[in-house]
Amino acid sequence: MFDDVLHRLGLSDVNSGACGRGWISWPSGEMRPSFNPATGEPIARVLMGGPEDYDRVTNDAVEVFASWRTVPAPRRGEVVRKIGLALRENKDDLGMLVTLETGKILDEGRGEVQEMIDMADFAVGLSRQLHGLTIASERPDHRMFEQWHPLGPVGVITAFNFPVAVWAWNAMLAAVCGDTTIWKPSPETPLTAIAVQNLVNRVCESEGYPGVFTLCAGEAADVGEAMIHDPRLPLISATGSCRMGWRVGEVVGRRLGRALLELGGNNAAIVTPDANLDLALRGIVFAAVGTAGQRCTTLRRLIVHESIAEELIGRLTQVYASLSIGDPWDESTLVGPLISEAAVVGMMEALDQARAQGGTVVCGGTRLPRPGHFVSPAIVRAHPGMAIAREETFAPILYVITYRTLDDAIAIQNGVTQGLSSAIFTDRLSEAERFLSVTGSDCGLANVNLGTSGAEIGGAFGGEKATGGGRESGSDAWKQYMRRQTCVVNGGSDLPLAQGVRFDIPS
């Protein structure tokens, strides 16, 4: 069954990881297997790109940009519309491939492909709405306005946990804005990227626009470093750890490029005495264990009023004990594996630190005795001063902290370096408004009566502080992929200066 999926998506035992206006048949990088984290077995192999392959791919993207930027935006939107159709036609196979390569449960794999489709639909509408402004001029007979032009080739660096959706956030918007893209997928999930590139190539070639979307899978030291240093790329959009973001931001900033950073999160949810606990329970569990805790928006800290803490912990423990953990392609599974052996080790080390710092593991936190990288999600009784709870461990660990006043709860929530997603569960309007006020959550995403995970594409996605400050997907995120130009036209015969300045030259 799995072999049929690979075949339908144009994948073979050995796949090229570099594509400009066409696939590079034999890239210069190393041969790297892509492993199924549920079994530890290889799915297929990818010949990764090296620096010279990256240079060739980027040259193609630069050359194609020169013509693509002149294509009317609605026509660019039509190409993206047809990419959305191709994704719809292959949704089940792509969803299964996401599951096989990342370990996400099948419903989440399909959901990720749907997110690409949604982004294509959003971008198609946007292609007719790249609006500028008309601005009142202080000078008579002058017209002032803003317009937006394509920015240039855009580098997109994606992480393993959302191997294709985050690419679509960037690539669909960049394409209708008139930009080309160079995609560097995570070395842990290159097959899904190659499969999507195959579909995109088919559409773009049939429409007469090969090379709008390009790909170079490779290691950070080879492709990643070349990309962030490259002055041909005015924008680098990078998703990953805070450590990776510091490197990208530093290098891109040094050359005065733009860096759109979506980095780590250490997300918290506050549960007040006025919360609907049935609703809170459902929101907490999905946010904490979905994708086996490997989302940047995963709920990692649960801040509960002391009067309801024991009840809520008891109910959570019962639900955790009943979670179905197993093969992610099984429709009944709710929790799949971690991505790698290193991720399992990292989780166990974090739990050891939690115990050493005064925490108590209430349930879970063990490795399952089966092939693959499976663990049981853990709940830890913690305290606000616990250092490990202020760090992001990319695994299903939920630290539970109690509070007395809402001000205390908000201070605990905001007391980490990251600022991505946040939530409060309450039926009291004043508490919800306090949480959303200027002195409330300091995160880029703030939710009331829903969990920290599962953002819609219509809103701008991103976070503050060490999360990087980037915004992707909806709202006006498209402006990051364009350059703004303020224009003034003098329709009169005089030349008045702004601010009343006089400069009369001798006649």
N, C-alpha and C positions, 0 to 999 in steps of 0.2 A: 504493500500500500504506500509506504513512504517513498519507495523508488519511483512509483508512478507520479507522485507529487513533484519530485525533482525533475523528472523527464518533462512533464507538462510546463514547468517553469523555465525550461531551457538550460538546466543544470546537468553537469556530468560528473564523473569521478574527479576530474581535474579541471578547474575553472580559472580563467584569466581574471585577475583582480584590477585591471586597468583598462579604461575605455575613454577615448576622446571622441572624434568623429566616427570611430569604429573601434572594435576590440583590439588591443595589442595582443598578438597571439602568444607571445612568450615573454612576459614581463621579467625584469631582472632581479626581483626580490626572492625571498625564500618561499619554499613550498610549506604551507601551513594547513594542518587539518582543522576543520570546524567540528567541534565535539557536541554531542547531545548530552546536556548536563543531567538528564534523567537516567542515562545509562553509562556515561563515561566513554561511549564508543564514538568514533569519528563518523560524520555524516557524509562528507566529501572533502576534497582538498582544494585549496586556492593558492595559485601562484601569485604572491603579493607583488605590488609595485615597488620600485626603488626610486631614487632621486631622478634618474634620467627619464623614467616613465612618467613621473609626476611632471617634469618639465614639458614633456611632449603633450600630455593631457592638457596642461594649463595653456600652452601655446595655442592648442585648438580652441579652448574656451575664449581666449583673448581674440582670436581671429573671428570666431562666430559672433562674439558680442558686437563687433563693428557693424554687422548687418542686422542682427536680431534687434538691436535697439531702435532701428528705423522701421520695424514692422509695427503697424498700428496696434495699440494695446488690445482692442477687442479681438483682433486676429490672433494675438498671442493667447488671449483667453480661450479662443476656440481650440487651440492646440492643447491647452491644459484641460479643457472639457473632455477631449477625447482620451487623454491620459486617465481621467477619472473613470471613464467608461471601461477602459482596459483593466483598471484595478477592480471595478465591480465584477467584471467577467471572471476574474481570477481570485476573488476574495477568499474562497474556501481554501484553495491551495496555498495562497500566501499566508493565510492565517495559520494553517498547519505548519508551514515552514518557520514562522515566528515561534510557534510552540516548540518545534523540534530543536531550534538553535538557541533559544533563550531559556526554555523551561517554563514559560508562561502557560497558564492553563488555556485550553483551547478557546474559551469564551473571550479571554483577554487578547489572544492572538488575533481572532477575528475582529475584535474591537479596535485593535491597532490599525488594521487595514481599513476599517471603516473610518478611522480618523484621517487617513490619507485621502479617502474619497470625499469626506466632508471638507477638507482643506482645498481640494480641487474645486468643489462647488463654490466655496467662499471666494476663491481667487478668480473664478470666472466672473462672478458678479462685480468683484473689485475692478476688473479690467475696464469697466466703463465708469469707474468712479475715482479715478486718480486726480482728485480735484485740487486746484489751487485756490487762491483768494484774490479778490479785488480789494484794494486798499485805498482809502481816501488820501489824496495828495494835498499838501499845503500850498502847492504852487499852481497857479492858474494854467489851464490848458494842458495839464500833465495827467497821465494815467499811470497808476502804479499797481502792480499785481505780482503774485507769486505763481511759479510753475515748477513742476517736478520732472526731472530727467532721469533716465537709467543711470545707475551708479557705476556698474562695471562687473567683471567676474567676481563671484562671491564664493569664498571657501566655507564649506559646511563640515564640521567635525561632530560626529554623533557618537553616543554611548551605546553600550550593549543592551541596556534595559528597555529602550525604545528604539530598536534598530532601524525603523523606517518612518514612523510617525513624525519624529522630530525633523528628519530630512524633509518631509513634505511641508511642515510648518514653514521652513525656509525656502525650499525650492519652488513650491507653487507660487508663493508671493513674489519671489525674485523673478520668476519667469514672466508673469504678467507685468511686472515693473520694467521689463526689458533687459534683465541681467541674465548672464549664464552662470552656472554653478559647477564647482568642483567639489565632489563629495568624498570625504575620508571617513568611511565607516569604522566602527570598532573592530580591531583584529579578532575579537571573540565572536563576532556575528557578521562575517563578510558575505555568507551565502544569500541571506535575505536581501542585502543591498544589491548583489549581482542579479538576483531574480527580478527585482524592481527595475534595475537598469535595463535588463532585456526588454521588459514591457515598454519602458519609456523610449528606448531606441526604436522599437517597431513603430510606435506612433509618430515620433518626430521624423523618421525617415520617410514614412508614407505622406507626411504633410510637407516635406521638402525642407526641414529644418534640423538636420543632424548636428549633434554637438552642442545643443543648448544645455543639455544635462550631461556632465561627465563624471567619471568615477576613478579614484585611485586608492584602492585598499592597500594599507601598508602600516608599518610600525611607526610609532611616534618619533623615534630618532631619525627615521628616513623621510617619510612623507609629511608627518606632522610638523617637524621643525622647518622643512622646506616651505611649507604652506604659510606658517605664521611669519616667516621672514620675508615673504615674497611681496615686493612692492606692486606687482601686477594685480594683487587682490586688495581692493580698497576696504573690503569688509570680511572679517572672519567671524563666523557664528560657531561657537564652541559649547558643547554640552558635556559636562563631566564633573570631576571632583573640584573642590576649591583649590587644591594644590595645582592641578592642571590649569585652572583659570588664572591663577597668579602668573604662571609662566606665559600663557597666551596674552594676557593683558599687558604684561611688561614688554614683551617683544613687539607686539603690534603697536602699542602706544609709542614705543621708541621710534618707529618709522612713521608716526602720525597717521596710522590707519585706524579704522573703526573696529572695535571688538564688541560683539554681541554675546554676552556670557550668561549661560544658564548652568549654575553650579549647584553645590550641595544644599541640602535642607535638613534641619533638625526640628521637625514640625510638631506642634503641640495642639491639643484640644482641651478646653476647659469644660468641665461638667459642673453645673451649679445645682443647688438644691431644688430649683424650679424646673429642672430639665425633665423632659419625657424620656425616662430611662429605656423604654423599649426602642424608641427611635435612636437614642444615643448608642445603644448596644450594637445595632446594625451598622451604624456609621463608623463606630470605632473599629469593629472587627475587620470590615473590608479595608479601611485605611491602614490598619496595622499589619495585616497578613497578606493582602493582595499583592500579586507578583512576588510572593515570598519575601516581602519587606524590601524589595529592590527597586523602589521608585524614589525619585527625589522628593516627592510629596508624601511619602509614607509617614504615617503617624508614629512617632517615636517616643513622645512624652504625653502622658495622660495626667492632667492636673485636676484633681477631684476634690470637691468640698468634703471636709472631714466628716460631716454628718451622714454622708451617703457612700463613703469610700468602701466600707466593708461589704455593703450590699452589692455595689457595682463590681468589685473585684471578684466576689463570689459568683456572680452571674457570668462574668467574662471567663473565669476559670472553667465553668461548665461548658461554655461554648467552645473554648479552645480544646477541651478534651474530646469534643465530638467532631472536630474539623477533619475532613477527609484529605489525607496527604498521600500523594502517589503520582502515577504517570500523568503528565499534564494533558495528554491527548484523550484521556478518559473523561467523558462528559460529567462524571460524578465528582471529579477531583476539584477541590477548592484551593489547595496549596501544592505547588510544584517544587522543584529543587532550586537550590542556589546555583549561580552560574558556574562556579568552579570550586575546586578543593581549597584554594586560597580564601574564598569567601566563607567556607565552613570554618576554617581555622580562625579567621578574623572574628567570627561570631563567638566562638568558644573563648577566645582570648578576652573579648569584651565582657563576657559573663564572669570570667575569673576576676577581672578588674572590678566589676560591680560588687561581687562578694567581698573583695578586699577593701572596698570603700564603704562598706556598711550596708549594702543592699541585700535583699533576700529574693531568691528565685522562687516565685510562687508556683509556677508550672512551666513545663516545656524546657527548651534549651538543650536538648540532647540530639545527637546524630542518630539517624535511623539505620538499623542494620540491614541495608540493602544496597545494591549498586547505585551509583549516581551520588549527587550531592544534596541529600535530603536531610532536613532538620525539623524538629518540632518547634513551632513558634513559642517564644518565651514571654512571660510576664514577670517583671521585677518590681518589688516594693523598693522605692528609692527615696532620697531626700534631696532638697534643692541644691545642696553643696556637693553632690556627687559629680566628680569631674567627668567620668565616662558618659554620664547622661547628657552632658553638654557637647559631646562629640557625635558625629554621624557614623554609625555602624551600618553598613549596607546589608542588613539582615533583619529578620522578624523578631526584634526585641522591643518590647513595650515597657517603658519605665513609668510607674505610677507614683505620683507625688501628691500629697494632700495640701490643702490650703484652708485659710480661715476667711479672708476677705477677698473680694474681687480684685482690688488693687494689688494684693499680694499675688494672686493668680496671674494677672497680666504681667507683673514684673518677672515672675518665674518664666513665663512663656517667652518674653522678650530678652531674657538673660542668656542668650546664646549668640554666637557670631553670625549664624546664618539667619536669613529672613525670607524664607520662601512662602510656606503655606501655614495657615492657622485656622482654628475653628473654636466655636463656643456652642454648647448645647444649653439652651435655656428657653423657657416660655415667658420670661419676663422681658417686656419691651425695653425697659431702662437698662437692663444688663446687656442686651444685644446692641443698643445704641452706644453704650459706654465702650464696648469692645470694638466697635467700628469707628469710634471718634479719633481725633488727632492724638489723643493720649492713650489710645487702646493698642491694638495689634500693630506691630511695626513691620509686618510682612507684606509682600506684594500681593498675596491672596488671603482674603479673610472671609470665612464662611460662618453662617449662623444656621444651626440645626442640620448640618451635614458634615461629613468628614473632611479631612485635609486633602484627600486624593480624588481624582476623577474630574479634572477641569474640562469645560467645553471649549471648542475652538473659537467661538465668537468673541470671547474676552481675551484681552492681552495676557499672556502667561509669562510670569517671571517673578523675581524676588529682589530684595534689598540686601544691604550689608555684604557679607561674604558670599551670598548667592550670586552676586555679580551685577545686578541692576538691569539685566537685559529684559526685553519684552518681545515675545514671539507670538505667532498665530493671529489672533483677531484684533478688533478695535482698529487703531491706526498704526499697528506695528509695521505696516507696509512702508512707512516713511523711512525706515532704517535702510531700505534697499534702494533708495533713490537719493538724488542730490537736489537740494532746494535752490531755486534761482529767483531772486527778486528783480523785477524788470520795471523800468520807467520809460515811458514814451512821451516826448514833448511834441504836442500837436500844434503848438503856436509858433509865432515868429519871434518872440522874446526868449531870453534865457535867464529867468529868475533863479536865484540860488536858494537852497534850503536854509532855514534858521534866519532868514532876512539878511544874509551876508551880501555885501556889495563888493564887486570886483570889476571896476570899469577900466578897461584897457584903453590906451590912447588911440584915437581914431586916425 
